[in-house]
Amino acid sequence: MPSPGECCGISKHRLLGRPIKSLVSTSYVEKHNQTMRQSMKRFARLTAGHSKKIDNHVHMVALYTCWYNFARINSAVRMSPAMACGLEQRLWDIGDIVKLIEASEDSE
């Protein structure tokens, strides 16, 4: 059974702002990390489904983010996150995402 990698180091960065201490929580980030691990095999712990190239990894995260925000119905609000915040009027499908990718490739 594979074991997790060792920590190679850390770096601290000071961020500016005045957060409301009573509202600070890591619950949202941890829930999103769990959703990513469950949705994409490359983020599952101790797996061989990783990206071999950083570009492939970046593209997969971009596709996942697009799907998560525009094409997936959030059960709490019964619409996509983009619809809930007013960025989009309708739910996207995979064809919309493909058109977005093709338009990006044509502009390069």
Secondary structure by P-SEA (a helix, b strand, c coil): cbbbbcccbbbbbbbbcccccccccaaaaaaaaaaaaaaccccccccccccccaaaaaaaaaaaaaaacccccccccccccccccccccccccaaaaaaaaaaaaaac
